[in-house]
Amino acid sequence: MLNILNMNENRIKQIMSKVYEVSINKINESTSQDDFYNWDSLHHIEMIIMLENEFNIKISDEDIVNMTKYILIKNIINDKIQNKN
Protein backbone atom coordinates (compact mmCIF):
# COMPACT_ATOMS: atom_id res chain seq x y z
CA MET A 1 0.00 0.00 0.00
CA LEU A 2 2.80 2.41 0.88
CA ASN A 3 4.42 1.84 -2.50
CA ILE A 4 1.16 2.75 -4.28
CA LEU A 5 0.84 5.93 -2.21
CA ASN A 6 4.41 6.88 -3.13
CA MET A 7 3.64 6.28 -6.79
CA ASN A 8 0.55 8.47 -6.48
CA GLU A 9 2.62 11.21 -4.86
CA ASN A 10 5.04 11.13 -7.76
CA ARG A 11 2.22 11.27 -10.31
CA ILE A 12 0.64 14.24 -8.51
CA LYS A 13 3.99 16.04 -8.39
CA GLN A 14 4.57 15.37 -12.09
CA ILE A 15 1.22 16.93 -12.94
CA MET A 16 1.82 19.93 -10.70
CA SER A 17 5.29 20.35 -12.16
CA LYS A 18 3.92 20.37 -15.68
CA VAL A 19 0.99 22.69 -14.97
CA TYR A 20 2.92 25.21 -12.89
CA GLU A 21 6.16 24.89 -14.87
CA VAL A 22 8.35 24.18 -11.85
CA SER A 23 10.85 21.51 -10.99
CA ILE A 24 9.38 18.49 -9.25
CA ASN A 25 11.94 19.17 -6.49
CA LYS A 26 10.13 22.42 -5.65
CA ILE A 27 6.98 20.50 -4.68
CA ASN A 28 6.88 19.21 -1.12
CA GLU A 29 4.59 18.82 1.87
CA SER A 30 4.54 22.57 2.53
CA THR A 31 3.95 23.72 -1.07
CA SER A 32 0.93 25.97 -1.46
CA GLN A 33 -0.64 28.17 -4.09
CA ASP A 34 1.38 31.09 -2.73
CA ASP A 35 4.62 29.41 -3.80
CA PHE A 36 4.01 29.55 -7.57
CA TYR A 37 3.28 32.82 -9.33
CA ASN A 38 1.18 31.09 -11.99
CA TRP A 39 -1.06 29.13 -9.60
CA ASP A 40 -4.13 31.02 -10.75
CA SER A 41 -7.68 29.84 -11.41
CA LEU A 42 -6.95 28.75 -14.98
CA HIS A 43 -3.94 26.66 -14.04
CA HIS A 44 -5.78 25.31 -11.03
CA ILE A 45 -8.58 23.96 -13.23
CA GLU A 46 -6.02 22.56 -15.66
CA MET A 47 -4.41 20.70 -12.75
CA ILE A 48 -7.81 19.37 -11.59
CA ILE A 49 -8.64 18.06 -15.05
CA MET A 50 -5.26 16.38 -15.36
CA LEU A 51 -5.63 14.79 -11.91
CA GLU A 52 -9.12 13.52 -12.73
CA ASN A 53 -7.87 12.01 -15.97
CA GLU A 54 -4.70 10.54 -14.49
CA PHE A 55 -6.45 8.86 -11.56
CA ASN A 56 -9.82 8.26 -13.21
CA ILE A 57 -11.68 10.08 -10.46
CA LYS A 58 -14.17 12.94 -10.12
CA ILE A 59 -13.21 15.80 -7.83
CA SER A 60 -16.10 17.65 -6.21
CA ASP A 61 -16.45 21.43 -6.34
CA GLU A 62 -15.85 21.59 -2.61
CA ASP A 63 -12.60 19.63 -2.95
CA ILE A 64 -11.49 21.79 -5.89
CA VAL A 65 -11.81 24.90 -3.73
CA ASN A 66 -9.89 23.23 -0.88
CA MET A 67 -6.98 22.05 -3.03
CA THR A 68 -4.71 24.97 -2.20
CA LYS A 69 -1.72 23.03 -0.86
CA TYR A 70 0.14 19.98 -2.07
CA ILE A 71 -0.60 18.07 1.14
CA LEU A 72 -4.34 18.69 0.72
CA ILE A 73 -4.23 17.68 -2.94
CA LYS A 74 -2.40 14.47 -2.06
CA ASN A 75 -4.84 13.62 0.75
CA ILE A 76 -7.92 14.30 -1.38
CA ILE A 77 -6.58 12.23 -4.30
CA ASN A 78 -5.60 9.30 -2.07
CA ASP A 79 -8.97 9.40 -0.33
CA LYS A 80 -10.81 9.36 -3.67
CA ILE A 81 -8.72 6.43 -4.92
CA GLN A 82 -9.24 4.41 -1.74
CA ASN A 83 -12.99 5.05 -1.75
CA LYS A 84 -13.24 4.10 -5.41
CA ASN A 85 -12.13 0.52 -4.77
Summary of the structure (lengths in Angstrom):
residues: 85
radius of gyration: 11.9
end to end distance: 13.0
largest distance: 36.1
contacts: 213
relative contact order: 0.17
helix: 72%
strand: 2%
